[in-house]
Amino acid sequence: LVVLGPKKVAYADLCGSGCETAAHVLENGRMTIMMCNLEEGPPKILRFHGKEEVIPKEHVEESLIQKFPDLITQSPGFRAVYILTVDRVS
């Protein structure tokens, strides 16, 4: 996850269980990113809610690609970047 601004975050998507996230975003544009800390103390959950934009890897600008670790963007499974404009944090 990369913070792009006060209300904007991005993450690089890797192959996994299909393209359901992209399909849902294309359907209604909404998305929630959930993070959970399990390493120290009781679990803490943070959610970012908002409107999402999907950018296939072929169309991601180099300046954005450089914000992510090479381990991710050079992976054969790297397929897209999601940019979330955050409306609510819970």
Buried (B, 14 or more C-beta within 10 A) or exposed (E): EBEEEEEBBBBBBEEEEEBEBBEEBEEEEEBEBEEEEEEEEEEEEEEBBBBBBBBEEEEBEEEBBEEBEEEBBEEEEBBBBBBBBBEEEE
